[in-house]
Amino acid sequence: MAHVARDKKKLLNRARRIRGQVEAIERTLEQANECSAVLQLIAGTRGALNGLMAEVAEGHIREHVIDPSRKPSGAQLEEADELVDLVRAYLK
């Protein structure tokens, strides 16, 4: 979990922004606004959660799947990059 500890401040800031988005959904529901406004907020929150998930998953791949202390080969690094790209595309 070194990558989570290293990026703790950045990840916490993202999580706090997501909390703000969830609170905005709650306020919008309480005010009985149009469903399109609620759907738009939900979509934005989902995108933010997916972005956070992609960030943590990338760190996991780069720190635990590809062990940087073992000097991975160029092919391993290339495959890791492809996996990161795949995860990010899936989470969009």
C-alpha positions as a printed Julia matrix, in Angstrom:
92×3 Matrix{Float64}:
   0.0    0.0     0.0
   2.98   2.29   -0.38
   1.36   3.99   -3.37
  -1.79   4.79   -1.33
   0.27   6.21    1.52
   2.44   8.18   -0.91
  -0.6    9.64   -2.69
  -2.73   9.93    0.46
  -3.32  13.68    0.26
  -4.3   13.6    -3.41
  -6.59  10.58   -2.95
  -8.25  12.08    0.13
  -8.9   15.32   -1.76
 -10.59  13.34   -4.53
 -12.67  11.42   -2.0
 -13.73  14.68   -0.34
 -14.8   16.13   -3.68
 -16.84  12.98   -4.29
 -18.45  13.39   -0.87
 -19.41  16.93   -1.92
 -20.95  15.56   -5.1
 -22.97  12.99   -3.14
 -24.16  15.75   -0.81
 -25.24  17.75   -3.87
 -27.29  14.76   -5.04
 -28.94  14.59   -1.63
 -29.75  18.32   -1.65
 -31.16  18.08   -5.16
 -33.38  15.17   -4.16
 -34.56  17.03   -1.05
 -35.51  20.05   -3.16
 -37.47  17.8    -5.54
 -35.67  19.19   -8.59
 -36.05  17.82  -12.07
 -34.93  14.25  -12.57
 -32.54  15.4   -15.31
 -30.61  17.45  -12.73
 -30.4   14.45  -10.4
 -29.28  12.17  -13.24
 -26.6   14.64  -14.28
 -25.24  14.83  -10.72
 -25.26  11.05  -10.41
 -23.39  10.69  -13.7
 -20.77  13.2   -12.57
 -20.33  11.42   -9.26
 -20.03   8.07  -10.98
 -17.32   9.5   -13.23
 -15.45  10.85  -10.21
 -15.65   7.49   -8.43
 -14.44   5.72  -11.56
 -11.54   8.17  -11.79
 -10.56   7.45   -8.2
 -10.84   3.72   -8.84
  -8.61   4.02  -11.92
  -6.02   6.0    -9.95
  -5.8    3.43   -7.15
  -5.86   0.51   -9.62
  -2.99   2.04  -11.6
  -0.93   2.42   -8.45
  -1.67  -1.18   -7.54
  -0.57  -2.43  -10.97
   2.62  -0.39  -10.96
   3.59  -1.22   -7.35
   2.32  -4.76   -6.78
   1.75  -6.46  -10.13
   4.95  -5.06  -11.58
   7.41  -4.99   -8.68
   9.63  -1.96   -9.34
  12.38  -3.34   -7.09
  12.86  -6.3    -9.45
  13.7   -4.18  -12.49
  10.84  -5.21  -14.81
  11.63  -5.77  -18.47
  10.52  -3.41  -21.18
   7.89  -5.92  -22.25
   6.49  -6.12  -18.7
   6.3   -2.34  -18.47
   4.58  -2.19  -21.84
   2.03  -4.8   -20.75
   1.44  -2.9   -17.5
   0.81   0.28  -19.5
  -1.68  -1.59  -21.69
  -3.47  -2.92  -18.6
  -3.66   0.56  -17.07
  -5.07   1.92  -20.34
  -7.6   -0.9   -20.44
  -8.75  -0.26  -16.86
  -9.07   3.47  -17.52
 -11.05   2.88  -20.72
 -13.36   0.44  -18.94
 -14.02   2.92  -16.14
 -14.89   5.81  -18.48
